[in-house]
């Protein structure tokens, strides 16, 4: 089982390593205001500072979308929930991350709108 996931997880690890090459970059619209570019609204977003979103999919129910920019990274995860046990585990894992949101610089507590099926 673990060997089947290894190429998928290695691909995610390498992509995240590349996307995490971020730097401190101030907002181009408002002076002395530093906000994550991937979280900026469409009116304040600078398209030249965003990387193309990367979707890594193992199958239809297991996907990761990585959106990077010059100063931030957003990771959207779709976890397989084939049965009731996996649904419970996913809910517990999500709650675990949300309870520790203060330890992260940015952790969106609500899902982004569905794009590219992620």
N, C-alpha and C positions, 0 to 999 in steps of 0.2 A: 504494500500500500504506500509506504513512504517513498519507495523508489519511483513509483509512478508520478508522484508530485514533484520530484526533485528538479526536472527541467523547467517546470512552470515556476516554481519558487526561485530558482536561480535567475530566471529571466526577470522576475519582479525585483529581486535584489539588485541586479546590475542596472536596471532602469532607474530604480530609486537612487542608487549611488550617483548616477549621472545627473539626475534631476535635482539632487540635493546640493549641487554646486551653486549656491545662492550667495548674494552679497547684500549689504545694506544699500538701499537705493530709495531716495526720497521721491515723493509724488511729483509728477510733472505739472499738475494742475494747481495744487495748493502748496505754497512754500512752507518748509519746516513741518511737513506732514508726511509721515511714513506709513503707508498702508499696504497690505498684501495685494499685489496686482491681480492675482487669480480671484480675489474676493471683491474687486472693484466692480462697480456697476458699469453697464455698457457705455454710459455717457462719459464716465471718467476713466475708462480703460484705455491704455496705450497698447495697441495691437502689436507694435514692434517689440514690446517687452515680454510677450507671451510665447511660449513654445507650443508646438502642436500637441494636442492631447494624445496620449498613447493608451490604447486599450489592449491589455493582455488577457486573452480568454483561454481557459482550459476547455470549457464547453459552454453551453448556453446559460448554465446556472452558476458558473464560477468565473468571475471577471474582475479585473482591476483596471481602473482608469486613473492615469497619472497626468495631472495638469501642472506644468511647471511654468515659472516666470523668473524674472531676474532676482526677485526677493522673496519668493514663497513657492510652496508646493501644495497642491491639493490632491489627496488620494481618496478615490471613491471605490469601495469594495462591495461586490455582490457575492454573498456566501451561499453555497448550496444548502437548501433546506428541504431535503427530500422527504423527511418524516418528522414526526412530532419531537423526537429526541434532538434532532439537528436544529429545529426551530427554537427549542428551549436553550440549547447551547449558544446559538447565535444571539438570542435575546440577552443572555447572561454576559456574553462577551461585549456586546454593545453597551450594556449598562456599566460594565467594568471600565470601559474607556471613557464614558461620559462622566462617571464619578471622579475621574482623574483629569478632567479637562483643564483644571487650573495649572497642572504641571506642563501642559503644552502651550506653546505661544499662541496658536490658533487651533481650535478644534470645533468644527461646525457641529452643533447638536441636532440639526435638522438636515434631512437629505437635500441635495441639490436637485433641480428639476432633471427629469430623465433625459439624458442625451446619449446617443449611440448605444442605447440598450443597456447602459450600466446603471 
